[in-house]
Amino acid sequence: MANIARQSGFVTEVRQATRELWLALQKLEAMQREWNALDYDNTLTEEAFGGENAPITAQNVSDVVFTTANAIRAVLDAGNGTNLARLL
């Protein structure tokens, strides 16, 4: 009985992680639009990288917002998006 409960819990956790991944990608893609609209290539200030954001750079942020998010989107568009959508 405990094994069935753990298996059910496992499936639930996978589904939750899937929803979080799905939503995180959507958020990063929305942040691409914000980056472009506010021209962060030219307007992101050094002050944005103080405190808890040190020693992150604008390039580090851009790499995640664009390069990594686009790579994840490409993987999903190649057929893996269906795998995620089945568990949403």
NORJO-V100711 format. One record per pair of residues at least 4 apart in sequence whose C-alpha atoms are under 8 Angstrom apart, sorted by sequence separation. I is the first residue (numbers start at 0). J is the second residue. D is the distance in Angstrom with one decimal. If there is no record, write none. Layout:
i,j,d
I,J,D
I,J,D
This chain:
i,j,d
0,4,6.4
1,5,6.2
2,6,6.1
3,7,6.1
4,8,6.1
5,9,6.0
6,10,6.3
7,11,6.3
8,12,6.1
9,13,6.2
10,14,6.2
11,15,6.2
12,16,6.1
13,17,6.1
14,18,6.3
15,19,6.2
16,20,6.1
17,21,6.1
18,22,6.1
19,23,5.9
20,24,6.2
21,25,6.4
22,26,6.1
23,27,6.2
24,28,6.1
25,29,6.2
26,30,6.2
27,31,6.4
28,32,6.9
29,33,6.6
30,34,6.0
31,35,6.3
32,36,6.0
33,37,5.9
34,38,5.8
35,39,6.6
38,42,5.9
39,43,4.7
43,47,7.0
44,48,7.7
45,49,7.3
48,52,4.7
49,53,5.1
55,59,6.2
56,60,6.5
57,61,6.1
58,62,5.9
59,63,6.7
60,64,6.1
61,65,5.7
62,66,4.9
63,67,4.8
64,68,5.7
65,69,5.7
66,70,6.1
67,71,6.2
68,72,6.2
69,73,6.1
70,74,6.4
71,75,6.3
72,76,6.0
73,77,6.1
74,78,7.1
75,79,4.4
76,80,6.0
78,82,7.5
79,83,6.7
80,84,6.1
81,85,6.2
82,86,7.2
83,87,6.6
34,39,5.2
35,40,7.9
37,42,7.3
38,43,7.9
47,52,7.2
48,53,5.2
49,54,7.6
55,60,7.5
61,66,7.3
62,67,6.2
63,68,6.2
74,79,6.2
75,80,4.0
34,40,7.6
48,54,6.8
74,80,7.6
75,81,7.5
48,55,6.2
48,56,6.7
43,57,7.3
40,57,7.8
31,64,6.0
30,64,6.7
31,65,6.6
28,64,7.1
27,64,5.6
28,65,7.9
28,68,6.9
27,68,6.4
24,68,6.4
24,71,7.8
24,72,7.7
21,83,7.6
17,83,6.1
18,86,7.9
17,86,6.9
18,87,5.9
17,87,6.8
14,86,5.5
14,87,6.4
